[in-house]
Structure formats: C-alpha cells, structure tokens
Amino acid sequence: MSTQSDVSTADARRNAQREALLDAASEMLVHGGPDAISLRKLATRVGTSTMAVYTAFGGKEGLISALYEEAFDRLAAAEEAVTKNPEPLLYLRDLAFAYRSFALKNPSYYALMISSTLPVPDSLRHSDTGEANPTARGVTQHRSYRIMFDAVKKCVEDGILPSHHGVEVLADALWAAVHGLCSLELAGFHDSAEAAENRFNVTTGAILRGLLTPEGRKKLDSLNQD
C-alpha cells in the first residue's frame, strides 16, 4: 500500500523528469526549429523512454505547446518573486528588471516567446478573419502579462500614468519595449553586458518618463532624489 510519502516522491520524480524534458526540448527547438525535435532523441538525451514523453505531453504538438506555456510560467514566477513596492512606479520598474533577468537566465525559453521562433505560419500572424489564433495573441491572457498590466493599471489609478490612452495601450507599449530590448540583447546586438544593461536602463527610463503625467514626473523626480 502506497503511503503519502511514496506518492509525493513519485510526483516529485515525474515533475523533475518533465522539467528535464522541457529544458532539453527548448534547446532543440531554439537551435533547430520544430523539425529538430525528435521524441526518441529527446528521450535518449534525458535518459528516459519515448513512452514517457508521450505520457507527459501526448506527442510532439503537445510538447511544443507545453514549452510555450512553460516559458511564460517561468516569467510569471520571476515577476511574482518581486517584492511589491508600495510606490507603483518603483514596482513597475522592478518588474521590468525581473523580465530582463528572466530572459538572461532562460535564453532558450525566452527565445520561444519571440514570434519568429514559434511554429506559426506568416499567414496567421496578422489575420483578420477571426479564424486564426496565433500564439502571440494569447500572451495578454497569461498571468505574466496580467501582473505587469495590473502594475500599469495601478499607476493610472494613482494619476502617475495618463488615463486617456487606456491601460491596454500603455501596457502593450511597455511590454513591447522590454520584450524587444531583451530580444536584441540575447541576439548579441550589444558589444558587452554592460552596454546592454546601460541601453536597457536608458531606454526603459526614457519611455516611462515620456508616458508619465506631470504628476508622475514629479513623483519620479522625488523618488530619484531619495
């Protein structure tokens, strides 16, 4: 008869194996695209059976979907680890830093979040038919995006960011800026890590300041003086 301890151990083993499979598959996908993923080679690389891969993900398509979800789940976990500063501007800034930190620590997963590396046909990316649903459009429903969205909403409610644009527009703009900056950094755009960090700070700071209300700029100036 299995004990609770036995069940917990088995669950932990399955979770560890699933994470190992996802980590290995993320590398395969990033370096070779969907065609590079062989469930047999993946199983061999992790030291398990092909059946274990099918059991965990149901097949190659399920594995790729799980990879995408895992990337955003890990980003959300990084954001949730950020202490919620009572000053919404500082909290928003800290979330941006957490986003970059996640990208640098998880380059293969982050690459999955860039639409050009996803197995989505060009014809679907800007479809207006209502029939297609590219993965990128679902990002706004994930909790990683909603955490940032709620931080922007708080800034709007406090009069730090303007209300006339709408929270969605502001959140999209900030998300796109940070996402693009991290993408360039991981692609080797900058000469050094120091240069990349400097560009990230300058660009995000300039964009945020440009969006602030007069009251928001006063608040930012006062915080910078502290």
C-alpha positions in Angstrom: 0.0 0.0 0.0 1.4 3.4 -1.1 1.9 6.0 1.6 1.6 9.7 1.2 5.3 9.9 1.2 5.6 7.5 -1.7 3.1 9.5 -3.7 4.9 12.7 -3.0 8.2 11.2 -4.1 6.7 9.8 -7.3 5.1 13.2 -8.1 8.4 14.9 -7.5 10.2 12.4 -9.8 7.6 13.0 -12.5 7.9 16.8 -12.2 11.7 16.6 -12.3 11.6 14.5 -15.4 9.0 16.7 -17.1 11.2 19.8 -16.4 14.3 18.0 -17.8 12.4 17.1 -20.9 11.2 20.6 -21.4 14.7 22.1 -20.8 16.2 19.7 -23.4 13.4 20.2 -25.9 13.7 24.0 -25.6 17.3 23.8 -26.6 16.4 21.5 -29.6 13.6 23.8 -30.7 15.6 27.0 -30.5 18.6 25.7 -32.3 16.9 23.7 -35.0 13.2 24.6 -35.1 10.2 22.2 -34.7 11.8 19.7 -37.2 14.8 19.3 -34.9 12.6 17.8 -32.2 12.7 14.1 -32.2 10.9 12.4 -29.3 13.2 9.5 -29.5 16.3 11.7 -29.4 14.8 13.8 -26.6 14.0 10.7 -24.5 17.6 9.4 -25.0 19.1 12.8 -24.1 17.1 12.9 -20.8 17.6 9.2 -20.1 14.0 8.0 -20.3 11.7 6.3 -22.8 9.8 7.6 -25.7 6.6 6.4 -24.0 7.4 8.7 -21.0 7.4 11.6 -23.4 4.1 10.6 -24.9 2.7 10.1 -21.4 3.8 13.6 -20.3 2.8 15.6 -23.4 0.7 13.4 -25.7 3.2 13.8 -28.6 5.2 16.4 -30.4 2.5 19.0 -30.8 1.6 18.8 -27.1 5.3 19.1 -26.2 5.7 22.4 -28.2 2.6 23.8 -26.6 3.9 22.9 -23.2 7.2 24.6 -23.9 5.5 27.8 -24.7 3.4 27.7 -21.6 6.5 26.8 -19.5 8.3 29.9 -20.8 5.5 32.2 -19.7 5.0 30.3 -16.4 8.7 30.8 -15.6 8.4 34.5 -16.4 5.4 34.8 -14.2 7.3 33.1 -11.4 10.1 35.6 -11.8 7.7 38.5 -11.6 5.8 37.1 -8.6 9.1 36.9 -6.8 9.4 40.7 -7.0 8.6 42.5 -3.7 5.5 44.6 -4.3 6.9 48.1 -3.7 4.2 50.5 -2.3 5.4 53.0 -4.9 3.7 51.7 -8.1 6.4 53.4 -10.3 9.2 51.5 -8.5 7.2 48.3 -8.6 6.8 48.7 -12.4 10.5 49.4 -12.7 11.3 46.3 -10.7 9.1 44.1 -12.9 11.0 45.3 -15.9 14.3 44.3 -14.3 12.8 40.9 -13.4 11.7 40.5 -17.0 15.3 41.1 -18.2 16.8 38.9 -15.5 14.4 36.1 -16.6 15.4 36.5 -20.2 19.1 36.3 -19.5 18.8 33.3 -17.2 16.5 31.4 -19.5 17.6 32.2 -23.1 16.2 29.1 -24.7 12.8 29.6 -23.1 12.8 33.3 -23.8 13.5 32.6 -27.5 10.2 30.6 -27.6 8.5 33.9 -26.6 9.7 35.6 -29.7 7.2 35.0 -32.5 9.9 34.4 -35.2 10.9 31.2 -33.4 7.5 29.8 -32.9 5.9 27.3 -35.4 3.3 29.9 -36.5 2.8 30.4 -40.3 3.3 34.0 -41.6 -0.2 33.9 -42.9 -1.7 33.6 -39.4 0.3 36.4 -37.7 -1.9 39.3 -38.9 -5.0 37.5 -40.0 -8.3 39.5 -39.7 -10.5 36.5 -40.5 -11.2 35.7 -36.9 -10.5 32.1 -37.6 -6.8 32.1 -36.9 -5.4 32.4 -33.4 -1.6 32.9 -33.4 0.0 32.1 -30.1 1.3 35.6 -29.6 -2.2 36.9 -29.3 -2.8 34.8 -26.3 0.0 36.4 -24.3 -2.2 39.1 -22.9 -4.3 36.4 -21.1 -1.3 34.9 -19.3 -0.6 35.8 -15.7 2.9 37.0 -16.6 1.3 39.8 -18.7 -1.5 40.4 -16.3 1.0 41.1 -13.4 2.5 43.9 -15.5 -0.9 45.0 -16.7 -2.1 45.4 -13.1 1.0 47.4 -12.2 0.3 49.8 -15.1 -3.3 50.0 -14.0 -2.3 51.0 -10.5 -0.1 53.8 -11.9 -3.1 55.0 -14.0 -5.4 54.9 -11.0 -2.8 56.9 -9.0 -2.6 59.6 -11.7 1.1 58.6 -12.5 0.3 57.4 -16.0 -2.4 59.1 -18.2 -5.9 57.5 -18.4 -6.8 58.8 -21.9 -4.6 56.2 -23.7 -6.2 53.3 -21.9 -4.4 50.8 -19.7 -4.2 48.3 -22.6 -2.2 50.7 -24.8 0.2 51.6 -22.1 0.8 48.0 -21.0 1.3 46.9 -24.6 3.8 49.7 -25.2 5.8 48.9 -22.1 5.7 45.1 -22.7 6.8 45.6 -26.3 9.7 47.8 -25.3 11.1 45.5 -22.7 10.5 42.4 -24.9 12.3 44.0 -27.8 15.3 45.1 -25.7 15.7 41.7 -24.3 15.5 40.1 -27.7 18.2 42.3 -29.1 20.5 41.7 -26.1 20.2 37.9 -26.4 20.8 38.1 -30.1 24.2 39.7 -29.4 23.3 43.2 -30.6 25.4 44.9 -27.9 29.2 44.9 -27.5 29.1 43.9 -23.9 26.8 43.0 -21.0 27.5 46.5 -19.5 26.4 48.1 -22.7 23.3 46.1 -22.9 22.4 47.0 -19.3 23.0 50.6 -20.0 20.8 50.7 -23.1 18.1 48.8 -21.2 18.1 51.3 -18.3 18.3 54.4 -20.6 15.5 53.2 -23.0 13.1 51.9 -20.4 13.6 55.0 -18.3 13.1 57.3 -21.3 9.9 55.5 -22.4 8.4 55.5 -19.0 9.2 59.2 -18.4 7.7 60.1 -21.7 4.5 58.4 -20.8 4.2 59.9 -17.3 1.7 62.6 -16.4 3.2 65.9 -14.9 2.3 64.5 -11.5 4.0 61.2 -12.4 7.2 63.1 -13.4 7.2 64.9 -10.2 6.8 61.7 -8.3 9.7 60.1 -10.3 12.0 63.0 -9.6 11.2 62.9 -5.9 11.9 59.2 -5.8 15.2 59.6 -7.7 16.3 62.2 -5.1 15.7 59.8 -2.2 
